[in-house]
Amino acid sequence: MTPAELSSTVLHAVRRAVDAGELDVTVPARAVVAPPGPGGCGDYATNIALQLARPAGQPPYRVAEVLRPYLVGVDGVADVVLTGPGFLNISIGGAAPAALVEEILSAGTRYGHADAPDAPDAPDAPDGSVVRLHCPHDLRAVVVADAVARVLRCQGALVRVTAEGFDREWTAALGVRVDGVGPAPASPPVTVRPVPAPADPLPLGRDAARWALLHPAAHDRPRIGDEHLAQREGNPLFRVRYAHARSRALTRNAADLGFAAEPGPVPGAPQELLAALGDHPRVLAAAAAHRAPDRIARHLVAVADAALPFLPAVLPRGGEKPSAAHRARLALAEAAGTVLAGGLTLLGIDAPDHL
């Protein structure tokens, strides 16, 4: 069961409770499922009971108690535990890793993108429904606006970026672009005005400079220093790119051993990694909605940190012959690498196969 399927399952449980007369509410259009927060458990959690409590006229915990029997026993759901004021913590069955990995590998680096195609060069929609981003003559603002535009386009939006000033070297050095230079457009734009960088990031090079400007939240002052170039574990950008490169190396190593990836049950599958991979579409949607590419950067660090301890166990050891378990582990490793590559691409950062 993928996160999207689990969301539909939660809504179906609400609908069944309404049909049975146990809840008197309008079934919402969507149910958010995400990795459990502090105090939670299982693979995913949903706050649907808190969302429905007021219209149902019941305490959130009571709404969660009503919904739990409609979720327990559903194919793909192993257990449901109530925590806090009424969170439903859901443990998924063993088939979930295979379905999730298959979904990621099928979509490739577009996993998490909206159904609508990217349209970076599309004209304004006839009804004017285009997102207009405007930023001051500031390098960090332009880089953040460029990343926000990429994320919005991956969610199917039409975007136009303007700036009060733009230096040509920024395109060559950092790959940014704007659609117009000058004052803010007549129609109210979304102003992109992060805290400026304290120093010139261009000497860091494209990838490290973009990461230095995008990884901190817009209200945080970025650090501009050689730490972003360090090839060591303490550098988050290095960990993300290294995890991606290791996943690609495993694919090459497996080919040398005569086997390839095949999604399937993964014995002892790392739940933190599965949760992070499953959460990727929600992170992209939230980054677009809040105009916050830093959410993607931090999510990629979480994916990498969950993947790195798992990667050494992917290939056969010694005289061990490749098995279905090895093929499934390799597929999971490839899925992690795919998510990392896709996220880095949205940030405008290269994801090298060799590092």
C-alpha positions as a printed Julia matrix, in Angstrom:
355×3 Matrix{Float64}:
   0.0     0.0     0.0
   1.47    3.32   -1.1
   0.87    6.59    0.79
  -1.68    7.62   -1.84
  -3.51    4.32   -1.44
  -3.38    4.65    2.35
  -4.92    8.12    2.12
  -7.77    6.66    0.05
  -8.14    3.86    2.61
  -8.52    6.39    5.42
 -11.2     8.28    3.47
 -12.99    5.0     2.77
 -12.98    4.28    6.52
 -14.59    7.68    7.16
 -17.2     6.98    4.51
 -18.03    3.59    6.04
 -18.38    5.17    9.49
 -20.71    7.81    8.06
 -22.79    5.19    6.22
 -23.08    3.19    9.45
 -24.38    6.26   11.28
 -21.4     6.42   13.67
 -20.23    9.79   12.35
 -22.31   12.66   11.05
 -19.8    14.54    8.88
 -19.08   15.36    5.26
 -16.34   13.08    3.97
 -13.35   15.35    3.23
 -11.68   15.49   -0.17
  -8.36   14.22    1.14
  -6.69   12.69    4.16
  -3.1    13.57    4.97
  -0.83   10.66    5.92
   2.75   11.29    6.98
   5.49    9.69    9.08
   4.54    9.68   12.77
   5.64   12.65   14.84
   7.11   12.59   18.36
   5.24   10.08   20.49
   3.83    8.31   17.44
   4.49    4.81   16.18
   4.03    2.63   13.13
   4.76    3.61    9.53
   2.32    6.46    8.99
   0.01    8.69   11.01
  -3.05   10.74   10.12
  -4.79   13.58   11.93
  -8.13   12.9    10.23
  -9.85   12.45   13.62
  -8.74   15.91   14.74
  -9.93   17.31   11.43
 -13.4    15.77   11.83
 -13.88   16.32   15.58
 -15.58   19.71   15.42
 -18.04   18.9    12.58
 -18.76   15.53   14.25
 -19.42   17.21   17.61
 -17.21   14.65   19.35
 -13.73   14.69   20.94
 -10.94   13.8    18.49
 -10.0    10.67   20.44
 -13.58    9.39   20.23
 -13.6     9.99   16.46
 -10.34    8.03   16.21
 -11.89    5.18   18.22
 -14.79    5.09   15.75
 -12.49    4.98   12.73
 -10.0     2.42   14.03
 -12.17   -0.71   13.44
 -12.73    0.38    9.84
  -8.98    0.47    9.25
  -7.82   -2.61   11.15
  -7.94   -5.67    8.94
  -7.95   -3.79    5.64
  -5.55   -5.39    3.16
  -2.14   -3.79    3.63
  -2.87   -2.48    7.15
  -1.22   -4.51    9.9
  -2.25   -2.46   12.95
  -3.66    0.9    14.04
  -2.66    2.54   17.35
  -4.2     5.7    18.82
  -1.84    8.25   20.36
  -2.02   11.8    21.65
  -5.31   13.66   21.28
  -6.48   11.33   18.5
  -3.78   10.51   15.99
  -4.24    7.23   14.11
  -0.84    5.53   13.79
  -0.92    2.95   11.03
   1.46    0.03   10.52
   1.39   -1.2     6.96
   1.75   -4.79    5.8
   4.77   -6.39    4.24
   3.69   -5.73    0.64
   3.98   -1.96    1.05
   7.72   -1.66    0.34
   7.34   -3.44   -3.0
   4.4    -1.26   -4.08
   6.15    1.94   -3.03
   9.43    1.01   -4.7
   7.63   -0.01   -7.88
   5.78    3.32   -7.91
   9.03    5.28   -7.5
  10.97    3.35  -10.13
   8.07    3.59  -12.56
   7.83    7.38  -12.19
  11.59    7.93  -12.07
  12.78   11.38  -11.05
   9.22   12.65  -11.64
   7.99   10.72   -8.62
   5.92   13.15   -6.58
   5.21   15.46   -9.51
   1.63   16.42  -10.28
  -0.12   14.82  -13.24
  -0.04   18.07  -15.19
   3.16   18.33  -17.27
   5.87   20.84  -16.51
   5.43   24.01  -18.54
   8.44   26.28  -17.94
   7.96   28.12  -21.21
   4.18   28.06  -21.41
   2.39   31.37  -21.93
   0.05   32.78  -19.34
  -3.16   30.81  -19.05
  -6.17   32.47  -20.73
  -7.71   33.27  -17.34
  -4.46   34.71  -16.05
  -3.92   31.85  -13.61
  -0.16   32.09  -13.55
   1.97   32.34  -10.42
   4.0    35.54  -10.55
   7.15   35.61   -8.44
   9.03   38.86   -7.95
  12.29   39.41   -6.11
  14.7    42.25   -5.37
  18.1    42.64   -6.99
  19.68   40.08   -4.65
  21.4    36.83   -5.59
  19.83   34.7    -2.87
  16.37   36.0    -3.71
  16.86   35.14   -7.38
  18.14   31.63   -6.56
  15.23   30.98   -4.18
  12.75   32.29   -6.76
  14.31   30.03   -9.4
  13.97   26.99   -7.13
  10.4    27.91   -6.15
   9.52   28.19   -9.83
  10.96   24.72  -10.51
   8.93   23.22   -7.65
   5.72   24.97   -8.68
   6.14   23.77  -12.25
   6.6    20.19  -11.06
   3.2    20.57   -9.44
   1.64   21.69  -12.73
   1.69   25.47  -12.21
   2.52   28.13  -14.76
   5.15   30.48  -13.34
   6.67   33.81  -14.33
   9.68   35.18  -12.43
  10.65   38.85  -12.45
  13.39   40.68  -10.59
  14.23   44.31   -9.87
  17.74   43.65  -11.12
  19.68   40.73  -12.58
  23.38   40.15  -13.28
  24.15   38.05  -16.37
  26.91   36.16  -14.59
  24.29   34.61  -12.29
  22.92   32.54  -15.18
  26.33   31.21  -16.16
  27.46   30.6   -12.58
  24.29   29.31  -10.91
  21.91   28.42  -13.74
  19.22   30.91  -12.68
  17.02   32.83  -15.01
  14.22   35.38  -14.85
  11.45   36.17  -17.3
  11.65   39.92  -16.85
  13.69   42.65  -15.15
  12.16   45.77  -13.64
   9.54   46.87  -11.12
   6.95   44.46   -9.8
   4.19   43.64  -12.31
   0.81   45.35  -12.08
  -0.95   42.18  -10.96
  -0.03   41.41   -7.33
   2.98   39.06   -7.34
   4.34   36.74   -4.69
   7.36   38.58   -3.31
  10.4    36.4    -2.71
  12.62   38.19   -0.2
  14.79   35.82    1.87
  17.45   37.06    4.26
  20.41   38.01    2.02
  23.63   36.02    2.06
  26.38   37.6     4.19
  29.02   36.97    1.51
  29.35   36.23   -2.2
  28.57   32.5    -2.74
  29.78   32.37   -6.36
  33.3    31.12   -5.43
  31.67   27.93   -4.09
  30.56   26.88   -7.57
  27.05   26.17   -8.78
  26.05   23.16   -6.69
  27.51   24.18   -3.33
  26.39   27.79   -3.75
  22.81   26.83   -4.55
  22.74   24.42   -1.6
  24.16   27.07    0.74
  21.41   29.49   -0.31
  18.51   27.01   -0.44
  19.07   24.65    2.5
  18.33   27.27    5.21
  14.76   28.56    5.56
  14.15   31.94    3.94
  14.12   33.71    7.32
  17.51   32.22    8.31
  20.81   33.77    7.31
  22.78   31.3     5.17
  26.34   30.33    5.95
  28.72   30.92    3.07
  31.93   28.99    3.59
  34.11   26.09    2.53
  32.11   23.68    4.73
  29.77   23.25    1.76
  32.67   21.88   -0.31
  33.95   19.42    2.3
  33.82   15.79    1.19
  32.96   14.47    4.61
  30.0    13.25    6.62
  29.47   16.56    8.41
  28.45   18.22    5.13
  24.73   17.55    4.43
  25.14   18.18    0.68
  27.93   15.62    0.56
  25.79   13.03    2.36
  22.9    13.53   -0.06
  25.08   13.29   -3.16
  27.14   10.43   -1.73
  24.0     8.4    -0.95
  22.84    8.93   -4.52
  26.22    7.97   -5.98
  26.37    4.85   -3.76
  22.95    3.74   -4.98
  24.13    4.04   -8.58
  27.33    2.18   -7.77
  25.28   -0.68   -6.31
  23.37   -0.99   -9.59
  26.67   -1.25  -11.47
  28.09   -3.74   -8.96
  24.95   -5.89   -9.16
  25.17   -5.96  -12.96
  28.74   -7.27  -12.61
  27.34  -10.03  -10.38
  24.66  -10.88  -12.93
  21.48   -9.6   -11.29
  19.23   -6.55  -11.4
  16.71   -4.82   -9.17
  13.24   -6.29   -8.74
  10.73   -4.78   -6.26
   9.58   -7.26   -3.65
   9.37   -7.88    0.1
  12.46   -6.57    1.9
  13.27   -8.52    5.06
  14.04   -6.07    7.83
  13.23   -3.11    5.59
  14.33    0.18    7.22
  11.05    1.83    8.16
  12.58    5.31    8.39
  13.71    5.04    4.77
  10.36    3.74    3.56
   8.55    6.5     5.43
  10.85    9.18    3.98
  10.42    7.86    0.43
   6.66    7.64    0.83
   6.55   11.18    2.16
   8.3    12.67   -0.89
   5.12   13.66   -2.82
   3.73   15.44    0.25
   7.01   17.3     0.75
   7.02   18.51   -2.86
   3.41   19.66   -2.58
   4.13   21.47    0.7
   7.27   23.1    -0.71
   5.21   24.41   -3.62
   2.33   25.59   -1.43
   4.61   27.43    1.01
   7.15   28.59   -1.61
   9.8    26.86    0.51
  12.46   24.84   -1.38
  14.34   24.47    1.92
  11.76   21.8     2.83
  13.0    19.69   -0.06
  16.65   20.18    0.92
  16.01   19.04    4.49
  13.9    16.12    3.26
  16.74   14.96    1.02
  19.06   14.95    4.02
  16.54   12.77    5.89
  16.33   10.35    2.94
  20.11   10.15    2.67
  20.58    9.63    6.42
  18.02    6.82    6.36
  19.51    5.21    3.24
  23.23    5.24    4.07
  23.12    2.62    6.87
  21.04    0.34    4.61
  23.18    0.46    1.45
  26.07   -1.75    2.68
  23.61   -4.66    3.16
  22.29   -4.63   -0.41
  24.78   -6.85   -2.26
  25.59  -10.52   -1.56
  28.56  -11.12    0.69
  31.35  -13.62    0.26
  30.15  -16.7    -1.62
  26.49  -15.79   -1.19
  24.45  -16.08   -4.37
  22.06  -13.3    -5.43
  18.52  -14.01   -4.24
  15.1   -12.43   -4.46
  15.89  -10.57   -1.24
  19.03   -9.06   -2.81
  17.04   -7.97   -5.87
  14.4    -6.38   -3.64
  17.02   -4.58   -1.53
  18.68   -3.3    -4.69
  15.32   -1.99   -5.93
  14.83   -0.13   -2.64
  18.33    1.34   -2.92
  17.59    2.44   -6.49
  14.34    4.02   -5.33
  16.23    6.02   -2.71
  18.72    7.17   -5.33
  15.87    8.15   -7.65
  14.22   10.31   -5.0
  17.55   11.97   -4.19
  18.24   12.66   -7.87
  14.78   14.07   -8.44
  14.96   16.34   -5.41
  18.43   17.64   -6.28
  17.28   18.37   -9.82
  14.4    20.5    -8.51
  16.93   22.46   -6.46
  19.05   22.94   -9.59
  21.88   20.82   -8.2
  23.7    18.05  -10.06
  23.32   14.44   -8.86
  26.53   12.73  -10.07
  26.66    8.95  -10.5
  30.3     8.98   -9.35
  31.54   10.91   -6.35
